[in-house]
Amino acid sequence: MTNKKTNIATVLANLQTTSSGYDLIRYVGLPDMLGQESDLILYVMGKNLARQAECATTEEVKEFFQHVGWGELWLTQEKRRGFIYELGGNLIKARLQTLKEIDFQLEAGFLAETMYHISNKSCECVAEVNKDHVILHVLHN
């Protein structure tokens, strides 16, 4: 393995794939390999990806989610202590209907870290899975 870092923007611009391969790795392979620590590792991985992606606005965050196949992201509420986002769309509905065990820790970690950089306030994010969409609660101090 080399120490070279791949620029996320380069990957997104040059690699276009279907989400099936991603879904197999993300929802079957990784949890199997990571075991009980899967949630924490994926959350931290999301934070690390956010540092590399360097989204500077909420619009860039929405575009990033859409482009990488994480779903459609909408800011539904801005509160004194945080933000509430909805993650939905056909892809999210299909995943929620198809996969028995599903989490959104990677997406939550990414959103927490990105909102930290945008708002300059320490943030954490909790995903609430519903029947056909996910609510992401971003809390800051």
Secondary structure as GFF3:
##gff-version 3
##sequence-region A 1 141
A	DSSP	alpha_helix	8	14	.	.	.	ID=ss1
A	DSSP	alpha_helix	19	24	.	.	.	ID=ss2
A	DSSP	pi_helix	25	29	.	.	.	ID=ss3
A	DSSP	alpha_helix	30	34	.	.	.	ID=ss4
A	DSSP	three_ten_helix	35	37	.	.	.	ID=ss5
A	DSSP	alpha_helix	38	53	.	.	.	ID=ss6
A	DSSP	alpha_helix	58	68	.	.	.	ID=ss7
A	DSSP	beta_strand	72	79	.	.	.	ID=ss8
A	DSSP	beta_strand	82	88	.	.	.	ID=ss9
A	DSSP	alpha_helix	90	98	.	.	.	ID=ss10
A	DSSP	alpha_helix	105	119	.	.	.	ID=ss11
A	DSSP	beta_strand	123	129	.	.	.	ID=ss12
A	DSSP	beta_strand	134	140	.	.	.	ID=ss13
###
